[in-house]
């Protein structure tokens, strides 16, 4: 399924700096280009993602936050950092409540997140990072039913943070794609956003690889470049 849909507000909830840029920044950039308010929620600081001699977790966290803010700026989005430790993420009740608070505060039409069931990505050469699965599970559990239940988290309700029902969930990195976003006009923005993550890319330029991946996805539905999602409809706009 393909269609042109631009939400008013969207939350992208992922585990690490650069997860969004590798996978779904073309969609984020397309939406902001057309007037959407897009917010990235980055759960961990990616603070163990380095083999550099002398690097510390504290220094790397600062570097990766700065890179993520630069990448978000390229796409027209803003960032919220939750500061969890890289490599140790769990879908706890504490994290779920934090995400519920953000969903209720920002009132997104769309939440974009990963697939909590994806252990072995296609290709047979990788194992999905456990933080990716934990972040995805926490995001989905926060969306439904927690964010929309007014009697859940009465302390939030007492603070005026009212229940909110998300219209759509866009699940990336899954095997059951049923929705494709044409990112032909934002593929270059996606590439430039990913380039901001210099600590992770080193001398590698991502242009050819991102275009290859996005073209392969787009071929399935007749787009030059595309990103694929499993789109879950919780409440159609206008219902």
N, C-alpha and C positions, 0 to 999 in steps of 0.2 A: 504494500500500500504506500502510495506517495500522495502528498498534498502540501499546499502552502499554508502553513499555520504558524503564526507568530504570537506567542503568549505575551501577556502584559508583564508578567513577572516569572522568573524561573530560578530555582536553586539547583546548582550542580554540586553533588555531595560525593567526594572521593577521598581516598586514603592519603595520597602523597602529592607534593608538588610535582608537576609534569604529567600526572595521570590524565588530566583533562586535555592537555595539549596533544598528547599522543593519540587520544581517542576521539574527543568530541568537541574540540575548540572551534571547528568549522561551523558546527551548529550554533554554538554560543555566539560567534562573531556574526553569523547571519541574523540571529535574533536581535542582537544589539543594534546592528546596522539598520534594522527596520523598527526600532523604537522600544524594544523590550528592555526591562531592567533585569540584568543577569548578575547573580551573586554566586561566587564560588565558595563552598565550605570545604576547607582542606583540613582533614582531621589530624594527621600527624605532620611533623615537621620534616620528614624524610631525613632525619638526623643521623642515620647510620649508613646512608647510601654513598659511601666513598671508600676507596682503597688508597687514598693519598697519604703519604707518610707525614706524620705530625698533625694530621687533622683531628679535631675534637668534635664531639657531638654538639657542643654549644656553638662553636664557630660555624659548623655546617648548617645548623638550624637557621642561623641568621642569614647565611648565604642563600639558602633555599627559599626562605620567606621573601627575600628581596627579589630573587629570580621569579618567583611565582607572582608577585605583585606586578613586576614588569610584563610578564606574559599576559596577565589579566588585562592590563592597560592596553596592550596591543589589540585585544579582542573587544575592548569596550566594557569589560566586566569589573567588578570589585571583589575583594577577598575577605573572608573571615577565617582565621586560623584558630583551631581548638587546642593545638599544642600537645597532642598525645605523642608518646615515644614511638618512633619508627620500629617496626618489627615485632611489636608486642600488643598490637591492637586486638581488642575483644569487643563483641557487640553487647556491652553491658547495659544494664538498666540506667546507669548514670549517663552513658553516651546517648541512649535513646531519648532520655528526657531533654538533654541539651539540644538534640536535633528537633524534637517536638517544639521546644521553645522557639527555635529559629523558624520553623515552618509556620507556627502561629504568628510570629512577629512579621515575617516577610510576606506571608499569604501568597505563595507561588501558585500559578496555574499548573506549572509543570515542575516535577522533581526529576532530575537526571542523575542516574547512579549506575553502578556496575551490577553484575549478576552474581548473587551469593552462591549459586550452584556451580559456578564455573571453576572446576579444579584443574582440568587439562585442556588448555586452548588448542584449537585445531593446528595441525602441523606435526604434532608428536615430538616437539623439541623443548617444550616449556612446561613448568608447573605454575599455576597462577599463585601470585603472592598471597599469603594468608591475610595480610592487611586489606587487600582488595576485597576479599570475600567478607571479612568482618565489617568493613565500611558499608558494603552493599546491604548486608543483612540489617545493620543498624538503621540505615536510611529507609529501607522498605518497611521495617517494623515501626519506625516513627511515623511514616506516612499513613499507614493503615494498620490498625484502626486508631492508634494513639492520638494523632494530631487532631482528629475530628471528634473525639469523645469529650464533651464538656464536663463530665463528672470525673474524668481522669486528670490528675494533677490540679486539685482545687487551689493550690497555692498560686499557680500560674493564672488561673481564672480570677482569683482575688486581686492579682496585680494588674488586671485588665488585659491579660494575654489570652484572648478568646480562641476557642476551638476553630479550626479551619480545615475544610475538605479540599484536598488537591484534586484537580481535574484529571491530570494525566501523569503517569510515570513512564519515563523513557529509560529502558534498561539497555546499557551498552555491553559490549564484550560477551554477548551471549550467543547461543546457537539458534535461537528461535526468533530471528529477526522477522518482523512483519511490517516494518515502517522504515522508509528511507528518506533522508533529508538531502536535497541537492545542495552541495557546498561548492559548486563550481566557481561561484563568485567570491568565495571566501577561502579557497584553498591556500592562496598565498598568505593570507592573514594567519591561518593556522600554522603554516610553516614558520613564519616570522615569530609567532608566539612561542613555538617550541624552541626556537633558537635562543630564547632568553635563558634557557636552562643550561648555561655553559658548563656548570660544574658536573653535569651528567653527560653532556654530549662530547666533551673534549674537542678533538679535531674533526669529528664526524658531522657532516652537514646532512640534515634530515630530508632535504627537498625530494630527492629521487625516491626514497623509500615511502614517504608519506603520499606522494603522488601515485606511486604504484599501488599501495594499499587502497587508497580512495578510488582509484580508477577501477580496480577489481570489484569493489563494492558497487560502484556506479553502473558497471556493465550489466548487473543483474536487473536493473530497472530503466536503463536507457539514459542515465545521467553520465556526464563526463567524470565527475567526482562526487562521491556521496559518503555519508555516514549512516550506519544501520543500527536500528534499535528494535527491541521488543516493546511495543507501545501498549500500555495497559490503561484502559479507560475506566476511571472511577466515577466521573460525572462529566457528561458532555457540557461544553460551554453553552449556556442558554437553558439548560434543564432546571 
